[in-house]
Amino acid sequence: MPGTKAGILTDRLSDVLTKMSAKALVTWMTHSALEDIPREALLTGGSDFVYALQANFVLLRDVLSETMEDIEQQSHDLEERLDSLEQRLQMLQKDTDNLY
């Protein structure tokens, strides 16, 4: 998939999701620190938070990647159908020219 549109999209999406994860973690840690949550609970909760966030982002990335692959396949199929229709049209034009 690297080098394909889906691969490039997945790489970019991965970068965006990583940045979002980091920002979400900093926001959560800042909020938690302001609530005077003990350090140990903060570390445990932070780890769980990051794990859940990452799992959701991985799932999202996979779904979007599959969707992009489906779109590429449909696009390819449509191009083939268009080529076939174009060939049929050219044959009809030749037949029409032969009639006159």
C-alpha positions in Angstrom: 0.0 0.0 0.0 3.0 2.5 0.4 3.2 4.8 -2.5 -0.5 4.4 -3.3 -3.1 7.1 -2.6 -4.4 4.9 0.2 -0.8 4.5 1.6 -0.1 8.2 1.5 -3.5 8.9 3.1 -2.7 6.4 5.8 0.7 7.9 6.5 -0.7 11.4 6.8 -3.6 10.2 8.9 -1.2 8.4 11.2 0.8 11.6 11.7 -2.4 13.6 12.4 -3.7 11.0 14.9 -0.3 10.9 16.7 -0.4 14.7 17.1 -4.0 14.5 18.3 -3.1 11.8 20.8 -0.3 13.9 22.2 -2.5 17.0 22.5 -5.3 15.0 24.1 -2.9 13.4 26.6 -1.4 16.8 27.5 -4.9 18.3 27.9 -6.0 15.3 30.1 -2.8 15.4 32.2 -3.1 19.2 32.7 -6.8 18.8 33.7 -6.0 15.9 36.0 -3.1 17.8 37.6 -5.4 20.7 38.3 -7.8 18.4 40.1 -5.0 17.3 42.5 -5.1 13.7 41.4 -2.2 11.7 43.0 0.8 11.2 40.7 0.4 7.4 40.8 -3.2 7.5 39.8 -2.3 10.1 37.1 0.3 7.8 35.6 -2.0 4.8 35.6 -4.9 6.8 34.3 -2.7 8.4 31.7 -1.5 5.0 30.5 -5.0 3.7 30.2 -6.1 6.9 28.5 -3.3 6.7 25.9 -4.0 3.0 25.3 -7.7 3.7 24.7 -7.0 6.7 22.5 -4.4 4.8 20.4 -6.8 1.8 20.0 -9.5 4.1 18.7 -7.2 5.9 16.4 -5.8 2.6 15.0 -9.4 1.5 14.3 -10.2 4.8 12.7 -7.1 4.6 10.5 -7.9 1.1 9.4 -11.5 1.9 8.5 -10.5 5.0 6.6 -7.7 3.1 4.8 -10.1 0.4 3.8 -12.6 3.0 2.6 -9.9 4.7 0.5 -8.9 1.3 -1.0 -12.6 0.7 -1.8 -12.9 4.1 -3.5 -9.7 3.5 -5.5 -11.1 0.1 -6.7 -14.5 1.6 -7.6 -12.6 4.4 -9.5 -10.6 1.8 -11.4 -13.8 -0.2 -12.2 -15.4 3.0 -13.5 -12.4 3.8 -15.7 -12.6 0.3 -17.2 -16.3 0.7 -17.9 -15.7 4.1 -19.4 -13.0 2.6 -21.7 -15.4 -0.2 -22.7 -18.2 2.3 -23.5 -15.8 4.5 -25.5 -14.7 1.5 -27.6 -18.4 0.6 -28.2 -19.1 4.1 -29.2 -16.2 4.1 -31.7 -17.5 0.9 -33.2 -21.0 2.3 -33.5 -19.5 5.4 -35.2 -17.7 3.2 -37.7 -20.8 1.2 -38.4 -22.7 4.4 -38.9 -20.0 5.8 -41.3 -20.2 2.5 -43.3 -24.0 3.0 -43.7 -23.5 6.3 -45.5 
